[in-house]
Amino acid sequence: LGTTQHWRDAATKKEQDIIFKETGIHWSELLHLPYWDPTCSMVVDGMHNLFL
């Protein structure tokens, strides 16, 4: 959650864009929900599924 909070607290849109380009992660209001686990709620595409 550290990176998502860093993205959320960025001072400018440009800074948010830089963080997103480096990490591919951004803030979501769903992160406030205690029962929502972002690692379990992702869809894995077919190509990357072969590596699991």
mmCIF entry with sequence, helices, sheets and N, C-alpha, C, O atoms, coordinates in Angstrom:
data_MODEL
# 
_entry.id   MODEL 
# 
_entity.id                         1 
_entity.type                       polymer 
_entity.pdbx_number_of_molecules   1 
# 
_entity_poly.entity_id                      1 
_entity_poly.type                           'polypeptide(L)' 
_entity_poly.nstd_linkage                   no 
_entity_poly.nstd_monomer                   no 
_entity_poly.pdbx_seq_one_letter_code       LGTTQHWRDAATKKEQDIIFKETGIHWSELLHLPYWDPTCSMVVDGMHNLFL 
_entity_poly.pdbx_seq_one_letter_code_can   LGTTQHWRDAATKKEQDIIFKETGIHWSELLHLPYWDPTCSMVVDGMHNLFL 
_entity_poly.pdbx_strand_id                 A 
# 
loop_
_entity_poly_seq.entity_id 
_entity_poly_seq.num 
_entity_poly_seq.mon_id 
_entity_poly_seq.hetero 
1 1  LEU n 
1 2  GLY n 
1 3  THR n 
1 4  THR n 
1 5  GLN n 
1 6  HIS n 
1 7  TRP n 
1 8  ARG n 
1 9  ASP n 
1 10 ALA n 
1 11 ALA n 
1 12 THR n 
1 13 LYS n 
1 14 LYS n 
1 15 GLU n 
1 16 GLN n 
1 17 ASP n 
1 18 ILE n 
1 19 ILE n 
1 20 PHE n 
1 21 LYS n 
1 22 GLU n 
1 23 THR n 
1 24 GLY n 
1 25 ILE n 
1 26 HIS n 
1 27 TRP n 
1 28 SER n 
1 29 GLU n 
1 30 LEU n 
1 31 LEU n 
1 32 HIS n 
1 33 LEU n 
1 34 PRO n 
1 35 TYR n 
1 36 TRP n 
1 37 ASP n 
1 38 PRO n 
1 39 THR n 
1 40 CYS n 
1 41 SER n 
1 42 MET n 
1 43 VAL n 
1 44 VAL n 
1 45 ASP n 
1 46 GLY n 
1 47 MET n 
1 48 HIS n 
1 49 ASN n 
1 50 LEU n 
1 51 PHE n 
1 52 LEU n 
# 
_struct_asym.id          A 
_struct_asym.entity_id   1 
# 
loop_
_struct_conf.conf_type_id 
_struct_conf.id 
_struct_conf.pdbx_PDB_helix_id 
_struct_conf.beg_label_comp_id 
_struct_conf.beg_label_asym_id 
_struct_conf.beg_label_seq_id 
_struct_conf.pdbx_beg_PDB_ins_code 
_struct_conf.end_label_comp_id 
_struct_conf.end_label_asym_id 
_struct_conf.end_label_seq_id 
_struct_conf.pdbx_end_PDB_ins_code 
_struct_conf.beg_auth_comp_id 
_struct_conf.beg_auth_asym_id 
_struct_conf.beg_auth_seq_id 
_struct_conf.end_auth_comp_id 
_struct_conf.end_auth_asym_id 
_struct_conf.end_auth_seq_id 
_struct_conf.pdbx_PDB_helix_class 
_struct_conf.details 
_struct_conf.pdbx_PDB_helix_length 
HELX_P HELX_P1 AA1 GLY A 2  ? ARG A 8  ? GLY A 2  ARG A 8  1 ? 7  
HELX_P HELX_P2 AA2 LYS A 13 ? THR A 23 ? LYS A 13 THR A 23 1 ? 11 
HELX_P HELX_P3 AA3 GLU A 29 ? HIS A 32 ? GLU A 29 HIS A 32 5 ? 4  
HELX_P HELX_P4 AA4 GLY A 46 ? ASN A 49 ? GLY A 46 ASN A 49 1 ? 4  
# 
_struct_conf_type.id          HELX_P 
_struct_conf_type.criteria    ? 
_struct_conf_type.reference   ? 
# 
loop_
_atom_site.group_PDB 
_atom_site.id 
_atom_site.type_symbol 
_atom_site.label_atom_id 
_atom_site.label_alt_id 
_atom_site.label_comp_id 
_atom_site.label_asym_id 
_atom_site.label_entity_id 
_atom_site.label_seq_id 
_atom_site.pdbx_PDB_ins_code 
_atom_site.Cartn_x 
_atom_site.Cartn_y 
_atom_site.Cartn_z 
_atom_site.occupancy 
_atom_site.B_iso_or_equiv 
_atom_site.pdbx_formal_charge 
_atom_site.auth_seq_id 
_atom_site.auth_comp_id 
_atom_site.auth_asym_id 
_atom_site.auth_atom_id 
_atom_site.pdbx_PDB_model_num 
ATOM 1   N N  . LEU A 1 1  ? 0.807   -1.196  0.000   1.00 0.00 ? 1  LEU A N  1 
ATOM 2   C CA . LEU A 1 1  ? 0.000   0.000   0.000   1.00 0.00 ? 1  LEU A CA 1 
ATOM 3   C C  . LEU A 1 1  ? 0.847   1.257   0.000   1.00 0.00 ? 1  LEU A C  1 
ATOM 4   O O  . LEU A 1 1  ? 0.329   2.340   -0.272  1.00 0.00 ? 1  LEU A O  1 
ATOM 5   N N  . GLY A 1 2  ? 2.110   1.150   0.291   1.00 0.00 ? 2  GLY A N  1 
ATOM 6   C CA . GLY A 1 2  ? 2.971   2.327   0.350   1.00 0.00 ? 2  GLY A CA 1 
ATOM 7   C C  . GLY A 1 2  ? 3.041   3.085   -0.960  1.00 0.00 ? 2  GLY A C  1 
ATOM 8   O O  . GLY A 1 2  ? 2.969   4.314   -0.971  1.00 0.00 ? 2  GLY A O  1 
ATOM 9   N N  . THR A 1 3  ? 3.179   2.368   -2.064  1.00 0.00 ? 3  THR A N  1 
ATOM 10  C CA . THR A 1 3  ? 3.262   3.017   -3.373  1.00 0.00 ? 3  THR A CA 1 
ATOM 11  C C  . THR A 1 3  ? 1.946   3.671   -3.737  1.00 0.00 ? 3  THR A C  1 
ATOM 12  O O  . THR A 1 3  ? 1.936   4.755   -4.320  1.00 0.00 ? 3  THR A O  1 
ATOM 13  N N  . THR A 1 4  ? 0.838   3.032   -3.407  1.00 0.00 ? 4  THR A N  1 
ATOM 14  C CA . THR A 1 4  ? -0.461  3.621   -3.732  1.00 0.00 ? 4  THR A CA 1 
ATOM 15  C C  . THR A 1 4  ? -0.682  4.907   -2.953  1.00 0.00 ? 4  THR A C  1 
ATOM 16  O O  . THR A 1 4  ? -1.235  5.867   -3.490  1.00 0.00 ? 4  THR A O  1 
ATOM 17  N N  . GLN A 1 5  ? -0.260  4.940   -1.703  1.00 0.00 ? 5  GLN A N  1 
ATOM 18  C CA . GLN A 1 5  ? -0.404  6.155   -0.905  1.00 0.00 ? 5  GLN A CA 1 
ATOM 19  C C  . GLN A 1 5  ? 0.525   7.244   -1.416  1.00 0.00 ? 5  GLN A C  1 
ATOM 20  O O  . GLN A 1 5  ? 0.171   8.423   -1.393  1.00 0.00 ? 5  GLN A O  1 
ATOM 21  N N  . HIS A 1 6  ? 1.698   6.865   -1.871  1.00 0.00 ? 6  HIS A N  1 
ATOM 22  C CA . HIS A 1 6  ? 2.633   7.831   -2.456  1.00 0.00 ? 6  HIS A CA 1 
ATOM 23  C C  . HIS A 1 6  ? 2.020   8.452   -3.705  1.00 0.00 ? 6  HIS A C  1 
ATOM 24  O O  . HIS A 1 6  ? 2.132   9.659   -3.917  1.00 0.00 ? 6  HIS A O  1 
ATOM 25  N N  . TRP A 1 7  ? 1.370   7.632   -4.537  1.00 0.00 ? 7  TRP A N  1 
ATOM 26  C CA . TRP A 1 7  ? 0.693   8.138   -5.738  1.00 0.00 ? 7  TRP A CA 1 
ATOM 27  C C  . TRP A 1 7  ? -0.438  9.077   -5.344  1.00 0.00 ? 7  TRP A C  1 
ATOM 28  O O  . TRP A 1 7  ? -0.589  10.148  -5.932  1.00 0.00 ? 7  TRP A O  1 
ATOM 29  N N  . ARG A 1 8  ? -1.242  8.682   -4.346  1.00 0.00 ? 8  ARG A N  1 
ATOM 30  C CA . ARG A 1 8  ? -2.379  9.495   -3.897  1.00 0.00 ? 8  ARG A CA 1 
ATOM 31  C C  . ARG A 1 8  ? -1.926  10.847  -3.355  1.00 0.00 ? 8  ARG A C  1 
ATOM 32  O O  . ARG A 1 8  ? -2.587  11.858  -3.594  1.00 0.00 ? 8  ARG A O  1 
ATOM 33  N N  . ASP A 1 9  ? -0.818  10.880  -2.634  1.00 0.00 ? 9  ASP A N  1 
ATOM 34  C CA . ASP A 1 9  ? -0.350  12.097  -1.979  1.00 0.00 ? 9  ASP A CA 1 
ATOM 35  C C  . ASP A 1 9  ? 0.574   12.939  -2.847  1.00 0.00 ? 9  ASP A C  1 
ATOM 36  O O  . ASP A 1 9  ? 1.101   13.949  -2.381  1.00 0.00 ? 9  ASP A O  1 
ATOM 37  N N  . ALA A 1 10 ? 0.778   12.547  -4.088  1.00 0.00 ? 10 ALA A N  1 
ATOM 38  C CA . ALA A 1 10 ? 1.643   13.317  -4.992  1.00 0.00 ? 10 ALA A CA 1 
ATOM 39  C C  . ALA A 1 10 ? 1.086   14.727  -5.171  1.00 0.00 ? 10 ALA A C  1 
ATOM 40  O O  . ALA A 1 10 ? -0.128  14.927  -5.205  1.00 0.00 ? 10 ALA A O  1 
ATOM 41  N N  . ALA A 1 11 ? 1.986   15.695  -5.284  1.00 0.00 ? 11 ALA A N  1 
ATOM 42  C CA . ALA A 1 11 ? 1.587   17.104  -5.356  1.00 0.00 ? 11 ALA A CA 1 
ATOM 43  C C  . ALA A 1 11 ? 0.965   17.477  -6.697  1.00 0.00 ? 11 ALA A C  1 
ATOM 44  O O  . ALA A 1 11 ? 0.088   18.339  -6.754  1.00 0.00 ? 11 ALA A O  1 
ATOM 45  N N  . THR A 1 12 ? 1.407   16.843  -7.766  1.00 0.00 ? 12 THR A N  1 
ATOM 46  C CA . THR A 1 12 ? 0.920   17.213  -9.097  1.00 0.00 ? 12 THR A CA 1 
ATOM 47  C C  . THR A 1 12 ? 0.526   15.972  -9.890  1.00 0.00 ? 12 THR A C  1 
ATOM 48  O O  . THR A 1 12 ? 0.894   14.848  -9.547  1.00 0.00 ? 12 THR A O  1 
ATOM 49  N N  . LYS A 1 13 ? -0.223  16.203  -10.947 1.00 0.00 ? 13 LYS A N  1 
ATOM 50  C CA . LYS A 1 13 ? -0.609  15.127  -11.867 1.00 0.00 ? 13 LYS A CA 1 
ATOM 51  C C  . LYS A 1 13 ? 0.627   14.554  -12.553 1.00 0.00 ? 13 LYS A C  1 
ATOM 52  O O  . LYS A 1 13 ? 0.706   13.351  -12.800 1.00 0.00 ? 13 LYS A O  1 
ATOM 53  N N  . LYS A 1 14 ? 1.585   15.415  -12.858 1.00 0.00 ? 14 LYS A N  1 
ATOM 54  C CA . LYS A 1 14 ? 2.821   14.962  -13.508 1.00 0.00 ? 14 LYS A CA 1 
ATOM 55  C C  . LYS A 1 14 ? 3.580   13.989  -12.599 1.00 0.00 ? 14 LYS A C  1 
ATOM 56  O O  . LYS A 1 14 ? 4.109   12.977  -13.060 1.00 0.00 ? 14 LYS A O  1 
ATOM 57  N N  . GLU A 1 15 ? 3.624   14.306  -11.326 1.00 0.00 ? 15 GLU A N  1 
ATOM 58  C CA . GLU A 1 15 ? 4.293   13.416  -10.373 1.00 0.00 ? 15 GLU A CA 1 
ATOM 59  C C  . GLU A 1 15 ? 3.559   12.075  -10.285 1.00 0.00 ? 15 GLU A C  1 
ATOM 60  O O  . GLU A 1 15 ? 4.197   11.025  -10.196 1.00 0.00 ? 15 GLU A O  1 
ATOM 61  N N  . GLN A 1 16 ? 2.222   12.104  -10.309 1.00 0.00 ? 16 GLN A N  1 
ATOM 62  C CA . GLN A 1 16 ? 1.447   10.867  -10.318 1.00 0.00 ? 16 GLN A CA 1 
ATOM 63  C C  . GLN A 1 16 ? 1.745   10.051  -11.567 1.00 0.00 ? 16 GLN A C  1 
ATOM 64  O O  . GLN A 1 16 ? 1.869   8.828   -11.499 1.00 0.00 ? 16 GLN A O  1 
ATOM 65  N N  . ASP A 1 17 ? 1.859   10.724  -12.710 1.00 0.00 ? 17 ASP A N  1 
ATOM 66  C CA . ASP A 1 17 ? 2.164   10.023  -13.961 1.00 0.00 ? 17 ASP A CA 1 
ATOM 67  C C  . ASP A 1 17 ? 3.528   9.349   -13.902 1.00 0.00 ? 17 ASP A C  1 
ATOM 68  O O  . ASP A 1 17 ? 3.692   8.233   -14.395 1.00 0.00 ? 17 ASP A O  1 
ATOM 69  N N  . ILE A 1 18 ? 4.502   10.016  -13.306 1.00 0.00 ? 18 ILE A N  1 
ATOM 70  C CA . ILE A 1 18 ? 5.849   9.447   -13.180 1.00 0.00 ? 18 ILE A CA 1 
ATOM 71  C C  . ILE A 1 18 ? 5.815   8.203   -12.289 1.00 0.00 ? 18 ILE A C  1 
ATOM 72  O O  . ILE A 1 18 ? 6.412   7.178   -12.620 1.00 0.00 ? 18 ILE A O  1 
ATOM 73  N N  . ILE A 1 19 ? 5.118   8.301   -11.168 1.00 0.00 ? 19 ILE A N  1 
ATOM 74  C CA . ILE A 1 19 ? 5.007   7.160   -10.253 1.00 0.00 ? 19 ILE A CA 1 
ATOM 75  C C  . ILE A 1 19 ? 4.318   5.993   -10.947 1.00 0.00 ? 19 ILE A C  1 
ATOM 76  O O  . ILE A 1 19 ? 4.737   4.844   -10.803 1.00 0.00 ? 19 ILE A O  1 
ATOM 77  N N  . PHE A 1 20 ? 3.253   6.289   -11.706 1.00 0.00 ? 20 PHE A N  1 
ATOM 78  C CA . PHE A 1 20 ? 2.528   5.230   -12.401 1.00 0.00 ? 20 PHE A CA 1 
ATOM 79  C C  . PHE A 1 20 ? 3.390   4.582   -13.477 1.00 0.00 ? 20 PHE A C  1 
ATOM 80  O O  . PHE A 1 20 ? 3.341   3.364   -13.647 1.00 0.00 ? 20 PHE A O  1 
ATOM 81  N N  . LYS A 1 21 ? 4.180   5.368   -14.207 1.00 0.00 ? 21 LYS A N  1 
ATOM 82  C CA . LYS A 1 21 ? 5.056   4.802   -15.244 1.00 0.00 ? 21 LYS A CA 1 
ATOM 83  C C  . LYS A 1 21 ? 6.112   3.888   -14.637 1.00 0.00 ? 21 LYS A C  1 
ATOM 84  O O  . LYS A 1 21 ? 6.466   2.867   -15.226 1.00 0.00 ? 21 LYS A O  1 
ATOM 85  N N  . GLU A 1 22 ? 6.615   4.253   -13.459 1.00 0.00 ? 22 GLU A N  1 
ATOM 86  C CA . GLU A 1 22 ? 7.665   3.461   -12.812 1.00 0.00 ? 22 GLU A CA 1 
ATOM 87  C C  . GLU A 1 22 ? 7.125   2.181   -12.174 1.00 0.00 ? 22 GLU A C  1 
ATOM 88  O O  . GLU A 1 22 ? 7.804   1.154   -12.175 1.00 0.00 ? 22 GLU A O  1 
ATOM 89  N N  . THR A 1 23 ? 5.911   2.238   -11.630 1.00 0.00 ? 23 THR A N  1 
ATOM 90  C CA . THR A 1 23 ? 5.414   1.108   -10.847 1.00 0.00 ? 23 THR A CA 1 
ATOM 91  C C  . THR A 1 23 ? 4.194   0.412   -11.446 1.00 0.00 ? 23 THR A C  1 
ATOM 92  O O  . THR A 1 23 ? 3.971   -0.771  -11.190 1.00 0.00 ? 23 THR A O  1 
ATOM 93  N N  . GLY A 1 24 ? 3.406   1.133   -12.237 1.00 0.00 ? 24 GLY A N  1 
ATOM 94  C CA . GLY A 1 24 ? 2.167   0.572   -12.767 1.00 0.00 ? 24 GLY A CA 1 
ATOM 95  C C  . GLY A 1 24 ? 1.062   0.496   -11.728 1.00 0.00 ? 24 GLY A C  1 
ATOM 96  O O  . GLY A 1 24 ? 0.067   -0.204  -11.918 1.00 0.00 ? 24 GLY A O  1 
ATOM 97  N N  . ILE A 1 25 ? 1.238   1.217   -10.629 1.00 0.00 ? 25 ILE A N  1 
ATOM 98  C CA . ILE A 1 25 ? 0.290   1.170   -9.516  1.00 0.00 ? 25 ILE A CA 1 
ATOM 99  C C  . ILE A 1 25 ? -0.244  2.568   -9.239  1.00 0.00 ? 25 ILE A C  1 
ATOM 100 O O  . ILE A 1 25 ? 0.489   3.554   -9.323  1.00 0.00 ? 25 ILE A O  1 
ATOM 101 N N  . HIS A 1 26 ? -1.533  2.642   -8.908  1.00 0.00 ? 26 HIS A N  1 
ATOM 102 C CA . HIS A 1 26 ? -2.121  3.918   -8.495  1.00 0.00 ? 26 HIS A CA 1 
ATOM 103 C C  . HIS A 1 26 ? -3.140  3.670   -7.394  1.00 0.00 ? 26 HIS A C  1 
ATOM 104 O O  . HIS A 1 26 ? -3.482  2.525   -7.099  1.00 0.00 ? 26 HIS A O  1 
ATOM 105 N N  . TRP A 1 27 ? -3.619  4.740   -6.794  1.00 0.00 ? 27 TRP A N  1 
ATOM 106 C CA . TRP A 1 27 ? -4.557  4.661   -5.675  1.00 0.00 ? 27 TRP A CA 1 
ATOM 107 C C  . TRP A 1 27 ? -5.939  4.232   -6.142  1.00 0.00 ? 27 TRP A C  1 
ATOM 108 O O  . TRP A 1 27 ? -6.368  4.583   -7.241  1.00 0.00 ? 27 TRP A O  1 
ATOM 109 N N  . SER A 1 28 ? -6.625  3.480   -5.310  1.00 0.00 ? 28 SER A N  1 
ATOM 110 C CA . SER A 1 28 ? -8.008  3.089   -5.559  1.00 0.00 ? 28 SER A CA 1 
ATOM 111 C C  . SER A 1 28 ? -8.778  3.199   -4.246  1.00 0.00 ? 28 SER A C  1 
ATOM 112 O O  . SER A 1 28 ? -8.266  2.816   -3.194  1.00 0.00 ? 28 SER A O  1 
ATOM 113 N N  . GLU A 1 29 ? -9.984  3.711   -4.298  1.00 0.00 ? 29 GLU A N  1 
ATOM 114 C CA . GLU A 1 29 ? -10.816 3.808   -3.094  1.00 0.00 ? 29 GLU A CA 1 
ATOM 115 C C  . GLU A 1 29 ? -11.145 2.427   -2.532  1.00 0.00 ? 29 GLU A C  1 
ATOM 116 O O  . GLU A 1 29 ? -11.471 2.297   -1.352  1.00 0.00 ? 29 GLU A O  1 
ATOM 117 N N  . LEU A 1 30 ? -11.061 1.404   -3.367  1.00 0.00 ? 30 LEU A N  1 
ATOM 118 C CA . LEU A 1 30 ? -11.312 0.040   -2.891  1.00 0.00 ? 30 LEU A CA 1 
ATOM 119 C C  . LEU A 1 30 ? -10.309 -0.389  -1.825  1.00 0.00 ? 30 LEU A C  1 
ATOM 120 O O  . LEU A 1 30 ? -10.590 -1.307  -1.054  1.00 0.00 ? 30 LEU A O  1 
ATOM 121 N N  . LEU A 1 31 ? -9.148  0.256   -1.766  1.00 0.00 ? 31 LEU A N  1 
ATOM 122 C CA . LEU A 1 31 ? -8.137  -0.102  -0.774  1.00 0.00 ? 31 LEU A CA 1 
ATOM 123 C C  . LEU A 1 31 ? -8.591  0.214   0.652   1.00 0.00 ? 31 LEU A C  1 
ATOM 124 O O  . LEU A 1 31 ? -8.003  -0.290  1.609   1.00 0.00 ? 31 LEU A O  1 
ATOM 125 N N  . HIS A 1 32 ? -9.624  1.037   0.805   1.00 0.00 ? 32 HIS A N  1 
ATOM 126 C CA . HIS A 1 32 ? -10.181 1.318   2.133   1.00 0.00 ? 32 HIS A CA 1 
ATOM 127 C C  . HIS A 1 32 ? -10.977 0.140   2.681   1.00 0.00 ? 32 HIS A C  1 
ATOM 128 O O  . HIS A 1 32 ? -11.168 0.034   3.892   1.00 0.00 ? 32 HIS A O  1 
ATOM 129 N N  . LEU A 1 33 ? -11.439 -0.736  1.812   1.00 0.00 ? 33 LEU A N  1 
ATOM 130 C CA . LEU A 1 33 ? -12.277 -1.854  2.245   1.00 0.00 ? 33 LEU A CA 1 
ATOM 131 C C  . LEU A 1 33 ? -11.417 -2.944  2.881   1.00 0.00 ? 33 LEU A C  1 
ATOM 132 O O  . LEU A 1 33 ? -10.502 -3.456  2.236   1.00 0.00 ? 33 LEU A O  1 
ATOM 133 N N  . PRO A 1 34 ? -11.691 -3.307  4.130   1.00 0.00 ? 34 PRO A N  1 
ATOM 134 C CA . PRO A 1 34 ? -10.840 -4.286  4.817   1.00 0.00 ? 34 PRO A CA 1 
ATOM 135 C C  . PRO A 1 34 ? -10.903 -5.683  4.203   1.00 0.00 ? 34 PRO A C  1 
ATOM 136 O O  . PRO A 1 34 ? -9.964  -6.464  4.357   1.00 0.00 ? 34 PRO A O  1 
ATOM 137 N N  . TYR A 1 35 ? -11.981 -6.005  3.518   1.00 0.00 ? 35 TYR A N  1 
ATOM 138 C CA . TYR A 1 35 ? -12.141 -7.346  2.956   1.00 0.00 ? 35 TYR A CA 1 
ATOM 139 C C  . TYR A 1 35 ? -11.658 -7.448  1.519   1.00 0.00 ? 35 TYR A C  1 
ATOM 140 O O  . TYR A 1 35 ? -11.684 -8.539  0.949   1.00 0.00 ? 35 TYR A O  1 
ATOM 141 N N  . TRP A 1 36 ? -11.220 -6.361  0.918   1.00 0.00 ? 36 TRP A N  1 
ATOM 142 C CA . TRP A 1 36 ? -10.795 -6.383  -0.482  1.00 0.00 ? 36 TRP A CA 1 
ATOM 143 C C  . TRP A 1 36 ? -9.282  -6.531  -0.550  1.00 0.00 ? 36 TRP A C  1 
ATOM 144 O O  . TRP A 1 36 ? -8.548  -5.674  -0.058  1.00 0.00 ? 36 TRP A O  1 
ATOM 145 N N  . ASP A 1 37 ? -8.822  -7.600  -1.148  1.00 0.00 ? 37 ASP A N  1 
ATOM 146 C CA . ASP A 1 37 ? -7.394  -7.864  -1.307  1.00 0.00 ? 37 ASP A CA 1 
ATOM 147 C C  . ASP A 1 37 ? -7.044  -7.710  -2.783  1.00 0.00 ? 37 ASP A C  1 
ATOM 148 O O  . ASP A 1 37 ? -7.442  -8.542  -3.598  1.00 0.00 ? 37 ASP A O  1 
ATOM 149 N N  . PRO A 1 38 ? -6.301  -6.652  -3.142  1.00 0.00 ? 38 PRO A N  1 
ATOM 150 C CA . PRO A 1 38 ? -6.024  -6.416  -4.563  1.00 0.00 ? 38 PRO A CA 1 
ATOM 151 C C  . PRO A 1 38 ? -5.247  -7.551  -5.228  1.00 0.00 ? 38 PRO A C  1 
ATOM 152 O O  . PRO A 1 38 ? -5.370  -7.744  -6.437  1.00 0.00 ? 38 PRO A O  1 
ATOM 153 N N  . THR A 1 39 ? -4.462  -8.295  -4.477  1.00 0.00 ? 39 THR A N  1 
ATOM 154 C CA . THR A 1 39 ? -3.705  -9.386  -5.090  1.00 0.00 ? 39 THR A CA 1 
ATOM 155 C C  . THR A 1 39 ? -4.595  -10.568 -5.457  1.00 0.00 ? 39 THR A C  1 
ATOM 156 O O  . THR A 1 39 ? -4.239  -11.363 -6.327  1.00 0.00 ? 39 THR A O  1 
ATOM 157 N N  . CYS A 1 40 ? -5.742  -10.691 -4.807  1.00 0.00 ? 40 CYS A N  1 
ATOM 158 C CA . CYS A 1 40 ? -6.680  -11.775 -5.131  1.00 0.00 ? 40 CYS A CA 1 
ATOM 159 C C  . CYS A 1 40 ? -7.734  -11.350 -6.142  1.00 0.00 ? 40 CYS A C  1 
ATOM 160 O O  . CYS A 1 40 ? -8.455  -12.191 -6.679  1.00 0.00 ? 40 CYS A O  1 
ATOM 161 N N  . SER A 1 41 ? -7.827  -10.061 -6.403  1.00 0.00 ? 41 SER A N  1 
ATOM 162 C CA . SER A 1 41 ? -8.882  -9.546  -7.274  1.00 0.00 ? 41 SER A CA 1 
ATOM 163 C C  . SER A 1 41 ? -8.385  -9.218  -8.676  1.00 0.00 ? 41 SER A C  1 
ATOM 164 O O  . SER A 1 41 ? -9.091  -8.563  -9.443  1.00 0.00 ? 41 SER A O  1 
ATOM 165 N N  . MET A 1 42 ? -7.194  -9.659  -9.016  1.00 0.00 ? 42 MET A N  1 
ATOM 166 C CA . MET A 1 42 ? -6.627  -9.366  -10.331 1.00 0.00 ? 42 MET A CA 1 
ATOM 167 C C  . MET A 1 42 ? -6.944  -10.492 -11.304 1.00 0.00 ? 42 MET A C  1 
ATOM 168 O O  . MET A 1 42 ? -7.022  -11.659 -10.921 1.00 0.00 ? 42 MET A O  1 
ATOM 169 N N  . VAL A 1 43 ? -7.119  -10.131 -12.538 1.00 0.00 ? 43 VAL A N  1 
ATOM 170 C CA . VAL A 1 43 ? -7.296  -11.117 -13.597 1.00 0.00 ? 43 VAL A CA 1 
ATOM 171 C C  . VAL A 1 43 ? -5.938  -11.310 -14.266 1.00 0.00 ? 43 VAL A C  1 
ATOM 172 O O  . VAL A 1 43 ? -5.306  -10.341 -14.687 1.00 0.00 ? 43 VAL A O  1 
ATOM 173 N N  . VAL A 1 44 ? -5.499  -12.541 -14.362 1.00 0.00 ? 44 VAL A N  1 
ATOM 174 C CA . VAL A 1 44 ? -4.219  -12.849 -14.995 1.00 0.00 ? 44 VAL A CA 1 
ATOM 175 C C  . VAL A 1 44 ? -4.493  -13.251 -16.436 1.00 0.00 ? 44 VAL A C  1 
ATOM 176 O O  . VAL A 1 44 ? -5.298  -14.143 -16.701 1.00 0.00 ? 44 VAL A O  1 
ATOM 177 N N  . ASP A 1 45 ? -3.811  -12.579 -17.368 1.00 0.00 ? 45 ASP A N  1 
ATOM 178 C CA . ASP A 1 45 ? -4.031  -12.918 -18.775 1.00 0.00 ? 45 ASP A CA 1 
ATOM 179 C C  . ASP A 1 45 ? -3.390  -14.268 -19.102 1.00 0.00 ? 45 ASP A C  1 
ATOM 180 O O  . ASP A 1 45 ? -2.546  -14.764 -18.356 1.00 0.00 ? 45 ASP A O  1 
ATOM 181 N N  . GLY A 1 46 ? -3.793  -14.839 -20.203 1.00 0.00 ? 46 GLY A N  1 
ATOM 182 C CA . GLY A 1 46 ? -3.366  -16.181 -20.588 1.00 0.00 ? 46 GLY A CA 1 
ATOM 183 C C  . GLY A 1 46 ? -1.864  -16.366 -20.680 1.00 0.00 ? 46 GLY A C  1 
ATOM 184 O O  . GLY A 1 46 ? -1.342  -17.386 -20.232 1.00 0.00 ? 46 GLY A O  1 
ATOM 185 N N  . MET A 1 47 ? -1.159  -15.402 -21.252 1.00 0.00 ? 47 MET A N  1 
ATOM 186 C CA . MET A 1 47 ? 0.276   -15.541 -21.433 1.00 0.00 ? 47 MET A CA 1 
ATOM 187 C C  . MET A 1 47 ? 1.000   -15.594 -20.086 1.00 0.00 ? 47 MET A C  1 
ATOM 188 O O  . MET A 1 47 ? 1.876   -16.436 -19.890 1.00 0.00 ? 47 MET A O  1 
ATOM 189 N N  . HIS A 1 48 ? 0.639   -14.698 -19.153 1.00 0.00 ? 48 HIS A N  1 
ATOM 190 C CA . HIS A 1 48 ? 1.315   -14.667 -17.867 1.00 0.00 ? 48 HIS A CA 1 
ATOM 191 C C  . HIS A 1 48 ? 0.843   -15.792 -16.950 1.00 0.00 ? 48 HIS A C  1 
ATOM 192 O O  . HIS A 1 48 ? 1.538   -16.135 -15.993 1.00 0.00 ? 48 HIS A O  1 
ATOM 193 N N  . ASN A 1 49 ? -0.298  -16.360 -17.217 1.00 0.00 ? 49 ASN A N  1 
ATOM 194 C CA . ASN A 1 49 ? -0.793  -17.479 -16.434 1.00 0.00 ? 49 ASN A CA 1 
ATOM 195 C C  . ASN A 1 49 ? 0.126   -18.692 -16.572 1.00 0.00 ? 49 ASN A C  1 
ATOM 196 O O  . ASN A 1 49 ? 0.207   -19.507 -15.653 1.00 0.00 ? 49 ASN A O  1 
ATOM 197 N N  . LEU A 1 50 ? 0.813   -18.822 -17.693 1.00 0.00 ? 50 LEU A N  1 
ATOM 198 C CA . LEU A 1 50 ? 1.715   -19.952 -17.903 1.00 0.00 ? 50 LEU A CA 1 
ATOM 199 C C  . LEU A 1 50 ? 2.892   -19.941 -16.936 1.00 0.00 ? 50 LEU A C  1 
ATOM 200 O O  . LEU A 1 50 ? 3.482   -20.988 -16.669 1.00 0.00 ? 50 LEU A O  1 
ATOM 201 N N  . PHE A 1 51 ? 3.242   -18.762 -16.405 1.00 0.00 ? 51 PHE A N  1 
ATOM 202 C CA . PHE A 1 51 ? 4.363   -18.658 -15.476 1.00 0.00 ? 51 PHE A CA 1 
ATOM 203 C C  . PHE A 1 51 ? 3.965   -18.998 -14.047 1.00 0.00 ? 51 PHE A C  1 
ATOM 204 O O  . PHE A 1 51 ? 4.832   -19.170 -13.190 1.00 0.00 ? 51 PHE A O  1 
ATOM 205 N N  . LEU A 1 52 ? 2.663   -19.097 -13.776 1.00 0.00 ? 52 LEU A N  1 
ATOM 206 C CA . LEU A 1 52 ? 2.219   -19.380 -12.401 1.00 0.00 ? 52 LEU A CA 1 
ATOM 207 C C  . LEU A 1 52 ? 2.272   -20.818 -12.121 1.00 0.00 ? 52 LEU A C  1 
ATOM 208 O O  . LEU A 1 52 ? 1.936   -21.245 -11.016 1.00 0.00 ? 52 LEU A O  1 
# 
